Structure formats: structure tokens, C-alpha cells
């Protein structure tokens, strides 16, 4: 005899839905405002920033220089100087509100779970320390490190180990920072303008590694860039940041066919610049 209970079935489906959502969700950002503090008054530069990052996906935030992309990603793990910026809202990672966590907890999360690759890669290194210091911190075998260095067309482990950061070119420093971030195997990798200062061949290497990292490890990647071509090739979802506000995340096709004038103007401007430099 089969007993059907529609109420039970409905509740069971809701439960499964909630479990699936919890399983997929990596990061939930709900920032009401980011303001620059002044002696006389504060000035809001970002407002109503809301988005989720799911596991196994690549998200990109597009925007012009100076629109606040770097400020946004730095606000996620409270990297902005509190004497200059004020961030109101909530950022949940593994049910932990990163905007209301202790510095000790934030350092742990930045070390193990959320890694950044900043645009100004050279400043991320201590100029007094040799690169071997950072290799040793990873606790990864030299052979494994050598594989990644070779993939990104970097000098050998032995050669790099004896160098200081000022002896690296900007492009080398950026690729090395990506290597170190990947060695940490974070849950979320955040990349700030990863294609600036690199040629087309290296851009393709970064693109391939991002795809493999997400696919093979069920990780997530969040990118901020003004490079539409890279965003379209690398991303599952893309949003546009302008005038302190963020659009919803679109697929590539949805973005390219967006009726939003700001989005269309940005795309057209990028195409004109690309054509002029071709």
C-alpha cells in the first residue's frame, strides 16, 4: 500500500532545496554602503552591492578604471583601512560574517580559504625577503612548485628562490603571485586585473588554469577587470560596476545583449579601443 502525503512531500522538496543552496553557496555579499571617511563628512562610493558566489563557478565584475572594483573586493574580507573607509553590511563565508569577525579569524580565512592576487603584484612581496621564503611558507614540495612555474613560463624553482621581488618584472611578479595563490588551494580565489601587464600567450595560460582550478577542485574564482574579452572567455557570470552600483550577474550572451545603456556604452568603448590598438 502506498501512502501519499502531499504536505510531507512539499516540505521534503523545500528541505532539499535549502540543502542544495547551502551546498552550492560559497560567498554571500550584502554591502549596504562603502564610504570614505572625512574630517567633516563621509562620502559613499559603493552602495547596495548584493551578489552570491557559488562553488564551481567563475564570476567577473567589469568596470572602468577608478570605478571602485578594487575597493569592492578589498571590502569583502575587511582589507580596507578602517581609519579611511567605513563598510556597512554583511559578507557571509561559511556562515561567518567577515565584516564582523576578529582580526585573528580574518587572517586565518585569508590564509586558508580566500586568496587574493592584487594588480600591483610587486607590492605584495616583502622586498627584504627572497622568493624562497614564500615557497617555504606554502609547505609544498619543490617538484609541485616547479610544475606550476613551468606552466606559467617562469624561471626554475632554484633560480627564483635566490631572487628578491625587485628583480622580477611586473608580469613575472603577477604570475608568481598567481602560483603562490594556487599552491594555497583556497576555496575562493580573487583576481584583480589578472591580464594587466601580460601578453596574449600568458593570458591564455591564466585562462586555462582558472578553468582547471574551478572544474577540478569545486572552487570559485572572483575576477575584477576592464578586459571584456577575458571576462567573456573565463567567466560563467559577469556583472558591471558603474557609479557605485553593481548590476546583476549575467551570462556572456546576456551581457553582450544587455539593454542597459551604461553596459552597452562600456562594451562599445572597449571595442573601439581594441580596434584602434589592433
Secondary structure, 3 states (H helix, E strand, C coil): CCCCCHHHHHHHHHHHHHHHHHHHEEEEEEEEEEEECCCCCCEEEEEEEEEEEECCCEEEEECCCCCCHHHHHHHHCCCCCCCCEEEEEEEEECCEEHHHCCHHHHHHHHHHCEEEECCCHHHHCCCCCEHHHHHHHHCCCHHHHHHHHHHCCCCCHHHHHCCEHHHCCHHHHHHHHHHHHHHCCCCEEEEECCCCCCCHHHHHHHHHHHHHHHHHHCCEEEEEECCHHHHHHHCCEEEEEECCEECCCECHHHHHCCCCHHHHHHHHHHHHHHHHHC
